[in-house]
Amino acid sequence: MMTKRQLMDMLEEVAEAYVKKAKDSLNQNSHMHELTIGEYEALTQNQIDAIVVDFINTVGVFQGLDEGFYTHYLIEK
């Protein structure tokens, strides 16, 4: 069984790798979401990073943790 800390560490580690290829992954998996071509093309790395970090922090809240994970941690960690 995974502890809350192990879950958050795993999410953060996966996020660091994922954000680097997120836009390509969204394109490859376009059949799984409803982004238009224009929305996809306008998507910035900053937006991707913000959404991923917000998701991680939201999971932390659901676990009773104030994770305080920032976008710059995706690069600096």
QUISULFEN-V119854 format. One record per pair of residues at least 24 apart in sequence whose C-alpha atoms are under 8 Angstrom apart, sorted by the first residue. I is the first residue (numbers start at 1). J is the second residue. If there is no record, write none. Layout:
i:I j:J
i:I j:J
This chain:
i:4 j:63
i:8 j:56
i:8 j:60
i:11 j:56
i:12 j:56
i:12 j:74
i:15 j:52
i:15 j:74
i:16 j:74
i:16 j:75
i:19 j:45
i:19 j:48
i:19 j:49
i:19 j:52
i:19 j:74
i:22 j:48
i:23 j:48
i:49 j:74
